[in-house]
Each structure stands twice: as C-alpha cells, then as structure tokens.
Amino acid sequence: MAQVIALCRSLRSENEQLREQLTVAENDRNRLAERMAAASVRLEQLAAQLPEGNS
C-alpha cells in the first residue's frame, strides 16, 4: 500500500511539473506569434515602399 501512495505522490508531482512546462511553452508560443505578426506588418510596410517595376 505504501508503494501505491508513493507512486501516486510521484505522479502528482510529475503532473504538476508538466503543467508548469506546458504553461511556459504556451507563453513562449504566444510571444513568438506576436513577434511574427509584428514582423509581418513591418515587411508589408517595407514592401509598400518599394518602387513598382516597369515591365
């Protein structure tokens, strides 16, 4: 019975650690998505300033 209790505690601890890692990963993903959106806007602005080619 003690082994079952110890295993349960260990799994709960691991689960908490995984939840924390998931939160960090989600925050990183959101931050990177914001940076990509900002870079996209900057590229569109730069592209709009390029002279149009005469073909």
C-alpha positions as CSV (number, residue, x, y, z in Angstrom):
1,M,0.0,0.0,0.0
2,A,2.9,2.4,0.8
3,Q,4.2,1.9,-2.7
4,V,0.9,2.8,-4.3
5,I,0.8,6.0,-2.2
6,A,4.4,6.9,-3.1
7,L,3.6,6.3,-6.8
8,C,0.5,8.5,-6.6
9,R,2.5,11.3,-5.0
10,S,5.3,10.9,-7.6
11,L,2.8,11.0,-10.4
12,R,1.1,14.1,-9.0
13,S,4.4,15.8,-8.7
14,E,5.3,14.9,-12.2
15,N,1.9,16.1,-13.4
16,E,2.4,19.5,-11.8
17,Q,5.8,19.9,-13.4
18,L,4.4,19.0,-16.8
19,R,1.6,21.6,-16.3
20,E,4.2,24.2,-15.5
21,Q,6.2,23.3,-18.5
22,L,3.1,23.5,-20.7
23,T,2.3,27.0,-19.3
24,V,5.8,28.2,-20.2
25,A,5.6,26.7,-23.6
26,E,2.2,28.3,-24.3
27,N,3.5,31.6,-23.1
28,D,6.6,31.3,-25.4
29,R,4.4,30.3,-28.3
30,N,2.1,33.4,-27.8
31,R,5.1,35.7,-27.5
32,L,6.6,34.3,-30.7
33,A,3.3,34.6,-32.5
34,E,3.1,38.3,-31.6
35,R,6.7,38.8,-32.8
36,M,5.9,37.1,-36.1
37,A,2.8,39.3,-36.6
38,A,4.8,42.4,-35.9
39,A,7.5,41.3,-38.3
40,S,4.8,40.6,-40.9
41,V,3.4,44.1,-40.6
42,R,6.9,45.6,-40.9
43,L,7.6,43.6,-44.0
44,E,4.3,44.7,-45.6
45,Q,5.2,48.3,-44.8
46,L,8.6,47.9,-46.4
47,A,7.1,46.2,-49.4
48,A,4.7,49.1,-49.9
49,Q,7.6,51.5,-50.0
50,L,9.4,49.6,-52.8
51,P,9.1,51.2,-56.2
52,E,7.0,49.3,-58.6
53,G,8.9,47.7,-61.5
54,N,8.3,48.8,-65.1
55,S,7.7,45.7,-67.1
